[in-house]
């Protein structure tokens, strides 16, 4: 079976770390060509340390590049955390202090372009802001022809439902997000609220509670830590809130698109509004009457949850 060729472009948090575990769960089907890192809610240095520990645990000999450490165009930058994913006492147990075995001397844009050129193209799964991709497409205009699809953890379905107007993937570097959208490259958006249709119950999280195999054991620790965080505000005895899995939904869209349903829509980032600057606005009902060829986002709207969580978590 021909493997799916995939590049990862990401900031490493507890949420995005789930992407690596889910991909490792189906490693017979996927070839990770390389990983480019970017700033996000955590610093680039934090992502570097976390990725080193994760690669050692997974046994991946994957080349990695350090990408953007600040936004593409603007000087203003939100404060970032310097915590590693292995610092929580009840979470991942990985060593983030070891020397990284394989690091490219290129920046993120050059690295991605070289990897795509060597392979004749591929998909890019982006978990975080789109800074590296904006730099890539500005520096190498032909790169868009090599990108088969961008699968992006960003945006939201219904801002009011989440009581929010900005998702971090857009707001951390809105100019970069808009620039990538304008390139009209096939893009599947896995929004923040994809967790409403892709999630794990407590019982499903605990399926690997007594697992001794190191990777599955750590995968379970990561999922249980995230489930506990999602339920932390609820009283004891009422903690039944499912764990939302935007990361796993993105992996499903990249590796098993037959499990996913999406709708083509038009969207753009507000770069001028005083109150809504940095908000990705999706014309869900096409009130602006865009033609089919103008639709620039394939929005994930449904997923076969049971098959997805079996494939990427529960099955051994």
Order of alpha helices (4+ residues) and beta strands (2+ residues): beta-alpha-beta-alpha-beta-alpha-beta-alpha-alpha-beta-alpha-alpha-alpha-beta-beta-alpha-alpha-beta-alpha-beta-beta-beta-alpha
